[in-house]
Amino acid sequence: MSDKVPGEVRNGSGVEKKRSVVFAYSSIGYECLADLLAGGIDVAALFTHEDDPGEEKWFLSVRALAGENSILVRTPEKLGEDDLRFIRELQPDLIFSFSYRLVIPESILKLAPLGAFNIHGALLPRYRGRACINWAVLNGETQTGVTLHHMVARVDEGRIVDQEAVSIEPDDTAHDVFKKMIPAARRVLRRSLPAILEGTAQGREQDESLATYFGLRRPEDGRIDWSKPARDVYNLVRALTHPFPGAFTFINGKKFLVWGARALPEFERCAPPGVVVSSSPLKVGTGRGVLCITRAQWIDGEELEGDELRLPVGVSATD
């Protein structure tokens, strides 16, 4: 495949650039915006988010890329009438959304005569909503993917233009899967862009009978339920490990963050859920099987691993 993104269409008078407004964030947003710019698409404005100072910065900055290319940048906390007027004045042919967190009102979507398109981090109609990569890993899925679809009033329900599957290996973390998503998203966008520019990317309707929806995950949702099977606890750990806030438990009232683990099903019915059954290696009983903790830290301590991790046998990780 050529590195050139076909960002121009020809008419009787020569070459006409299509004007777009882009809503984007994170590394997928960065790479897809870069592809649009590489193809000569006129990006009139970028809508993005202010970085959260409390969030680990592990992704590329679309705002920096926009600055390098003299693109107007807006970072509203909520899209309102002022943004609608601003975009209307730009008269975009197209609207693109890549990893943007806010719901874009239908009144804005309708401003683009060639359509509004989003890249979603799942194989729609499954895993509509937020934090779809984390949810897929947490649920023990073996496959997810990216979907390019038309944007409509109801989030993630527009016609599917293209999709590409991405594997989730047994030891993949959510971040591992995210890194696989980036090249997949670029391939999907590049494959579909000629049809989008020509106005022929009609797509296919989603099968509503297969639809699933998952909501935003908050840091407090990472608390470990030791009554669940070891495999489920392990999936929670790998779904929330770095750069995400982490799975955690409390021991004697103090928060204990678990960053790495293995599920040991051969130890079924060996110990009550949440009870430490081995100090080195550190093993904790679950509802079915035992979890071997390989990397962890106290909330006010350094991250430890291997033999550095020790807790007294018999202590409860549920308090």
One Martini backbone bead per residue (centre of mass of N, CA, C, O) as a GRO file, in nm:
protein
  319
    1MET     BB    1   0.096   0.036   0.022
    2SER     BB    2   0.069   0.350   0.000
    3ASP     BB    3   0.154   0.649   0.181
    4LYS     BB    4  -0.065   0.783   0.019
    5VAL     BB    5  -0.328   0.989   0.082
    6PRO     BB    6  -0.644   1.044  -0.073
    7GLY     BB    7  -0.713   1.396  -0.023
    8GLU     BB    8  -0.803   1.423  -0.329
    9VAL     BB    9  -1.017   1.566  -0.576
   10ARG     BB   10  -1.147   1.569  -0.905
   11ASN     BB   11  -1.232   1.811  -1.140
   12GLY     BB   12  -1.273   2.018  -1.411
   13SER     BB   13  -1.053   2.238  -1.266
   14GLY     BB   14  -0.906   2.004  -1.093
   15VAL     BB   15  -0.808   2.054  -0.762
   16GLU     BB   16  -0.994   1.953  -0.465
   17LYS     BB   17  -1.018   2.027  -0.147
   18LYS     BB   18  -1.111   1.885   0.147
   19ARG     BB   19  -1.292   1.989   0.418
   20SER     BB   20  -1.215   1.961   0.774
   21VAL     BB   21  -1.325   1.838   1.091
   22VAL     BB   22  -1.152   1.745   1.395
   23PHE     BB   23  -1.193   1.481   1.638
   24ALA     BB   24  -0.930   1.435   1.887
   25TYR     BB   25  -0.722   1.172   2.049
   26SER     BB   26  -0.446   1.046   2.099
   27SER     BB   27  -0.283   0.817   1.897
   28ILE     BB   28  -0.504   0.768   1.692
   29GLY     BB   29  -0.556   1.063   1.637
   30TYR     BB   30  -0.274   1.134   1.542
   31GLU     BB   31  -0.241   0.932   1.302
   32CYS     BB   32  -0.501   1.015   1.146
   33LEU     BB   33  -0.432   1.310   1.114
   34ALA     BB   34  -0.166   1.263   0.963
   35ASP     BB   35  -0.301   1.128   0.717
   36LEU     BB   36  -0.467   1.366   0.625
   37LEU     BB   37  -0.228   1.562   0.587
   38ALA     BB   38  -0.061   1.385   0.386
   39GLY     BB   39  -0.315   1.408   0.169
   40GLY     BB   40  -0.421   1.723   0.172
   41ILE     BB   41  -0.618   1.779   0.381
   42ASP     BB   42  -0.834   2.024   0.504
   43VAL     BB   43  -0.773   2.127   0.831
   44ALA     BB   44  -0.953   2.369   1.001
   45ALA     BB   45  -1.002   2.192   1.275
   46LEU     BB   46  -0.945   2.112   1.628
   47PHE     BB   47  -1.085   1.883   1.853
   48THR     BB   48  -1.008   1.854   2.204
   49HIS     BB   49  -0.822   1.780   2.501
   50GLU     BB   50  -0.736   1.827   2.804
   51ASP     BB   51  -0.504   1.731   3.004
   52ASP     BB   52  -0.476   1.523   3.270
   53PRO     BB   53  -0.272   1.563   3.545
   54GLY     BB   54  -0.364   1.265   3.673
   55GLU     BB   55  -0.266   1.142   3.404
   56GLU     BB   56  -0.100   0.929   3.224
   57LYS     BB   57   0.142   1.006   2.971
   58TRP     BB   58   0.116   0.769   2.678
   59PHE     BB   59   0.051   0.970   2.441
   60LEU     BB   60  -0.012   1.139   2.170
   61SER     BB   61  -0.030   1.480   2.043
   62VAL     BB   62  -0.265   1.650   1.864
   63ARG     BB   63  -0.203   1.939   1.943
   64ALA     BB   64   0.088   1.944   1.845
   65LEU     BB   65   0.026   1.876   1.550
   66ALA     BB   66  -0.149   2.122   1.496
   67GLY     BB   67   0.069   2.334   1.558
   68GLU     BB   68   0.266   2.237   1.327
   69ASN     BB   69  -0.002   2.305   1.113
   70SER     BB   70  -0.183   2.556   1.179
   71ILE     BB   71  -0.425   2.461   1.364
   72LEU     BB   72  -0.711   2.500   1.497
   73VAL     BB   73  -0.789   2.501   1.855
   74ARG     BB   74  -1.025   2.316   2.060
   75THR     BB   75  -1.135   2.270   2.434
   76PRO     BB   76  -1.413   2.172   2.518
   77GLU     BB   77  -1.619   2.036   2.772
   78LYS     BB   78  -1.862   2.129   2.580
   79LEU     BB   79  -2.084   2.112   2.322
   80GLY     BB   80  -2.210   2.406   2.158
   81GLU     BB   81  -2.326   2.684   1.999
   82ASP     BB   82  -2.045   2.804   1.944
   83ASP     BB   83  -1.941   2.555   1.789
   84LEU     BB   84  -2.153   2.549   1.572
   85ARG     BB   85  -2.087   2.827   1.450
   86PHE     BB   86  -1.789   2.775   1.391
   87ILE     BB   87  -1.833   2.534   1.193
   88ARG     BB   88  -2.024   2.666   0.993
   89GLU     BB   89  -1.812   2.881   0.894
   90LEU     BB   90  -1.615   2.655   0.771
   91GLN     BB   91  -1.751   2.455   0.577
   92PRO     BB   92  -1.754   2.144   0.588
   93ASP     BB   93  -1.739   1.833   0.425
   94LEU     BB   94  -1.606   1.700   0.687
   95ILE     BB   95  -1.616   1.460   0.963
   96PHE     BB   96  -1.392   1.362   1.229
   97SER     BB   97  -1.340   1.076   1.462
   98PHE     BB   98  -1.069   1.020   1.715
   99SER     BB   99  -1.090   0.947   2.036
  100TYR     BB  100  -1.340   1.103   2.125
  101ARG     BB  101  -1.532   1.177   2.426
  102LEU     BB  102  -1.752   1.341   2.306
  103VAL     BB  103  -2.062   1.422   2.216
  104ILE     BB  104  -2.180   1.481   1.895
  105PRO     BB  105  -2.398   1.667   1.770
  106GLU     BB  106  -2.620   1.654   1.514
  107SER     BB  107  -2.593   1.955   1.426
  108ILE     BB  108  -2.291   1.909   1.346
  109LEU     BB  109  -2.300   1.660   1.159
  110LYS     BB  110  -2.487   1.814   0.935
  111LEU     BB  111  -2.251   2.013   0.820
  112ALA     BB  112  -2.155   1.754   0.649
  113PRO     BB  113  -2.219   1.653   0.327
  114LEU     BB  114  -2.013   1.386   0.332
  115GLY     BB  115  -1.991   1.347   0.639
  116ALA     BB  116  -1.961   1.151   0.943
  117PHE     BB  117  -1.666   1.001   1.105
  118ASN     BB  118  -1.578   0.704   1.295
  119ILE     BB  119  -1.343   0.555   1.523
  120HIS     BB  120  -1.384   0.243   1.675
  121GLY     BB  121  -1.268   0.021   1.953
  122ALA     BB  122  -1.452  -0.199   1.782
  123LEU     BB  123  -1.690  -0.454   1.681
  124LEU     BB  124  -1.942  -0.359   1.546
  125PRO     BB  125  -2.207  -0.374   1.775
  126ARG     BB  126  -1.994  -0.428   1.971
  127TYR     BB  127  -1.890  -0.226   2.213
  128ARG     BB  128  -2.034   0.009   2.293
  129GLY     BB  129  -1.885   0.306   2.397
  130ARG     BB  130  -1.669   0.286   2.666
  131ALA     BB  131  -1.374   0.138   2.727
  132CYS     BB  132  -1.354  -0.112   2.517
  133ILE     BB  133  -1.077  -0.237   2.567
  134ASN     BB  134  -1.097  -0.294   2.868
  135TRP     BB  135  -1.355  -0.467   2.852
  136ALA     BB  136  -1.247  -0.692   2.668
  137VAL     BB  137  -1.028  -0.790   2.861
  138LEU     BB  138  -1.202  -0.829   3.117
  139ASN     BB  139  -1.396  -1.044   2.947
  140GLY     BB  140  -1.196  -1.242   2.777
  141GLU     BB  141  -1.131  -1.171   2.503
  142THR     BB  142  -0.982  -1.268   2.170
  143GLN     BB  143  -1.138  -1.021   2.024
  144THR     BB  144  -1.120  -0.728   1.827
  145GLY     BB  145  -1.134  -0.375   1.706
  146VAL     BB  146  -1.215  -0.174   1.420
  147THR     BB  147  -1.448   0.103   1.334
  148LEU     BB  148  -1.594   0.247   1.052
  149HIS     BB  149  -1.841   0.512   1.089
  150HIS     BB  150  -2.124   0.659   1.093
  151MET     BB  151  -2.259   0.949   1.227
  152VAL     BB  152  -2.508   0.978   1.477
  153ALA     BB  153  -2.712   1.053   1.726
  154ARG     BB  154  -2.644   0.767   1.807
  155VAL     BB  155  -2.407   0.610   1.957
  156ASP     BB  156  -2.256   0.373   1.749
  157GLU     BB  157  -2.511   0.338   1.504
  158GLY     BB  158  -2.389   0.355   1.242
  159ARG     BB  159  -2.279   0.284   0.951
  160ILE     BB  160  -2.065   0.047   0.816
  161VAL     BB  161  -1.762   0.070   0.633
  162ASP     BB  162  -1.529  -0.061   0.829
  163GLN     BB  163  -1.314  -0.344   0.932
  164GLU     BB  164  -1.078  -0.469   1.198
  165ALA     BB  165  -0.916  -0.716   1.342
  166VAL     BB  166  -0.800  -0.795   1.687
  167SER     BB  167  -0.601  -0.950   1.894
  168ILE     BB  168  -0.625  -1.135   2.218
  169GLU     BB  169  -0.405  -1.231   2.423
  170PRO     BB  170  -0.371  -1.384   2.728
  171ASP     BB  171  -0.128  -1.149   2.809
  172ASP     BB  172  -0.273  -0.906   2.736
  173THR     BB  173  -0.306  -0.584   2.762
  174ALA     BB  174  -0.467  -0.300   2.700
  175HIS     BB  175  -0.215  -0.163   2.583
  176ASP     BB  176  -0.144  -0.377   2.377
  177VAL     BB  177  -0.408  -0.345   2.217
  178PHE     BB  178  -0.386  -0.048   2.152
  179LYS     BB  179  -0.128  -0.078   1.974
  180LYS     BB  180  -0.282  -0.252   1.757
  181MET     BB  181  -0.497  -0.035   1.674
  182ILE     BB  182  -0.341   0.180   1.519
  183PRO     BB  183  -0.281   0.036   1.243
  184ALA     BB  184  -0.575  -0.048   1.195
  185ALA     BB  185  -0.696   0.236   1.176
  186ARG     BB  186  -0.527   0.330   0.937
  187ARG     BB  187  -0.618   0.117   0.732
  188VAL     BB  188  -0.919   0.181   0.736
  189LEU     BB  189  -0.899   0.475   0.650
  190ARG     BB  190  -0.737   0.437   0.383
  191ARG     BB  191  -0.940   0.248   0.240
  192SER     BB  192  -1.199   0.461   0.270
  193LEU     BB  193  -1.130   0.752   0.167
  194PRO     BB  194  -1.208   0.758  -0.134
  195ALA     BB  195  -1.516   0.714  -0.083
  196ILE     BB  196  -1.560   0.954   0.102
  197LEU     BB  197  -1.472   1.176  -0.109
  198GLU     BB  198  -1.699   1.067  -0.322
  199GLY     BB  199  -1.970   0.977  -0.159
  200THR     BB  200  -1.968   0.621  -0.141
  201ALA     BB  201  -1.978   0.557   0.185
  202GLN     BB  202  -2.241   0.387   0.296
  203GLY     BB  203  -2.265   0.108   0.401
  204ARG     BB  204  -2.389  -0.081   0.686
  205GLU     BB  205  -2.605  -0.201   0.885
  206GLN     BB  206  -2.668  -0.272   1.201
  207ASP     BB  207  -2.705  -0.539   1.427
  208GLU     BB  208  -2.907  -0.511   1.700
  209SER     BB  209  -2.895  -0.813   1.813
  210LEU     BB  210  -2.560  -0.767   1.873
  211ALA     BB  211  -2.571  -0.550   2.077
  212THR     BB  212  -2.341  -0.372   2.292
  213TYR     BB  213  -2.289  -0.202   2.618
  214PHE     BB  214  -2.039   0.028   2.761
  215GLY     BB  215  -1.912   0.203   3.016
  216LEU     BB  216  -1.752   0.400   3.207
  217ARG     BB  217  -1.447   0.386   3.377
  218ARG     BB  218  -1.338   0.395   3.707
  219PRO     BB  219  -1.104   0.368   3.943
  220GLU     BB  220  -1.311   0.231   4.156
  221ASP     BB  221  -1.363  -0.025   3.955
  222GLY     BB  222  -1.079  -0.184   4.047
  223ARG     BB  223  -1.196  -0.359   4.255
  224ILE     BB  224  -1.150  -0.659   4.401
  225ASP     BB  225  -1.322  -0.973   4.356
  226TRP     BB  226  -1.249  -1.268   4.529
  227SER     BB  227  -1.510  -1.445   4.444
  228LYS     BB  228  -1.387  -1.472   4.188
  229PRO     BB  229  -1.222  -1.600   3.956
  230ALA     BB  230  -0.895  -1.594   3.874
  231ARG     BB  231  -0.936  -1.516   3.577
  232ASP     BB  232  -1.101  -1.256   3.633
  233VAL     BB  233  -0.888  -1.110   3.801
  234TYR     BB  234  -0.669  -1.113   3.586
  235ASN     BB  235  -0.830  -0.947   3.377
  236LEU     BB  236  -0.846  -0.695   3.550
  237VAL     BB  237  -0.545  -0.641   3.574
  238ARG     BB  238  -0.480  -0.622   3.256
  239ALA     BB  239  -0.697  -0.390   3.206
  240LEU     BB  240  -0.553  -0.180   3.451
  241THR     BB  241  -0.283  -0.152   3.391
  242HIS     BB  242  -0.049   0.000   3.271
  243PRO     BB  243  -0.166   0.331   3.236
  244PHE     BB  244  -0.368   0.259   3.439
  245PRO     BB  245  -0.494   0.268   3.769
  246GLY     BB  246  -0.573  -0.015   3.867
  247ALA     BB  247  -0.586  -0.279   4.063
  248PHE     BB  248  -0.752  -0.343   4.390
  249THR     BB  249  -0.701  -0.355   4.748
  250PHE     BB  250  -0.746  -0.439   5.099
  251ILE     BB  251  -0.512  -0.419   5.383
  252ASN     BB  252  -0.582  -0.315   5.675
  253GLY     BB  253  -0.703  -0.046   5.515
  254LYS     BB  254  -0.491  -0.069   5.276
  255LYS     BB  255  -0.386   0.009   4.972
  256PHE     BB  256  -0.352  -0.243   4.699
  257LEU     BB  257  -0.167  -0.267   4.408
  258VAL     BB  258  -0.222  -0.453   4.100
  259TRP     BB  259  -0.004  -0.511   3.807
  260GLY     BB  260   0.056  -0.831   3.840
  261ALA     BB  261  -0.045  -1.168   3.711
  262ARG     BB  262  -0.166  -1.510   3.787
  263ALA     BB  263  -0.348  -1.787   3.703
  264LEU     BB  264  -0.427  -2.081   3.934
  265PRO     BB  265  -0.640  -2.345   3.885
  266GLU     BB  266  -0.493  -2.592   4.039
  267PHE     BB  267  -0.595  -2.446   4.330
  268GLU     BB  268  -0.860  -2.546   4.394
  269ARG     BB  269  -1.001  -2.503   4.705
  270CYS     BB  270  -0.752  -2.394   4.893
  271ALA     BB  271  -0.896  -2.105   4.956
  272PRO     BB  272  -1.018  -1.838   5.066
  273PRO     BB  273  -1.128  -1.554   4.965
  274GLY     BB  274  -0.856  -1.322   5.009
  275VAL     BB  275  -0.637  -1.529   5.105
  276VAL     BB  276  -0.324  -1.585   5.206
  277VAL     BB  277  -0.120  -1.883   5.098
  278SER     BB  278   0.144  -1.720   5.000
  279SER     BB  279   0.445  -1.535   5.020
  280SER     BB  280   0.668  -1.719   4.835
  281PRO     BB  281   0.483  -1.668   4.640
  282LEU     BB  282   0.221  -1.456   4.591
  283LYS     BB  283  -0.094  -1.586   4.719
  284VAL     BB  284  -0.451  -1.579   4.636
  285GLY     BB  285  -0.760  -1.641   4.700
  286THR     BB  286  -1.056  -1.753   4.532
  287GLY     BB  287  -1.351  -1.871   4.410
  288ARG     BB  288  -1.147  -1.996   4.175
  289GLY     BB  289  -0.858  -2.037   4.272
  290VAL     BB  290  -0.536  -1.874   4.218
  291LEU     BB  291  -0.349  -1.577   4.278
  292CYS     BB  292  -0.051  -1.457   4.130
  293ILE     BB  293   0.153  -1.205   4.246
  294THR     BB  294   0.409  -1.007   4.060
  295ARG     BB  295   0.289  -0.700   4.091
  296ALA     BB  296   0.319  -0.430   4.338
  297GLN     BB  297   0.157  -0.180   4.571
  298TRP     BB  298   0.148   0.055   4.782
  299ILE     BB  299   0.012   0.364   4.778
  300ASP     BB  300   0.299   0.475   4.940
  301GLY     BB  301   0.481   0.299   4.747
  302GLU     BB  302   0.670   0.089   4.582
  303GLU     BB  303   0.728  -0.106   4.324
  304LEU     BB  304   0.688  -0.462   4.324
  305GLU     BB  305   0.868  -0.783   4.278
  306GLY     BB  306   0.858  -1.091   4.344
  307ASP     BB  307   1.042  -1.131   4.638
  308GLU     BB  308   0.943  -0.843   4.741
  309LEU     BB  309   0.676  -0.993   4.778
  310ARG     BB  310   0.513  -0.977   5.108
  311LEU     BB  311   0.279  -1.178   5.295
  312PRO     BB  312   0.102  -1.302   5.532
  313VAL     BB  313  -0.022  -1.583   5.612
  314GLY     BB  314  -0.385  -1.530   5.639
  315VAL     BB  315  -0.433  -1.274   5.523
  316SER     BB  316  -0.665  -1.025   5.435
  317ALA     BB  317  -0.794  -0.886   5.104
  318THR     BB  318  -1.096  -0.748   5.221
  319ASP     BB  319  -1.033  -0.484   5.428
   0.00000   0.00000   0.00000
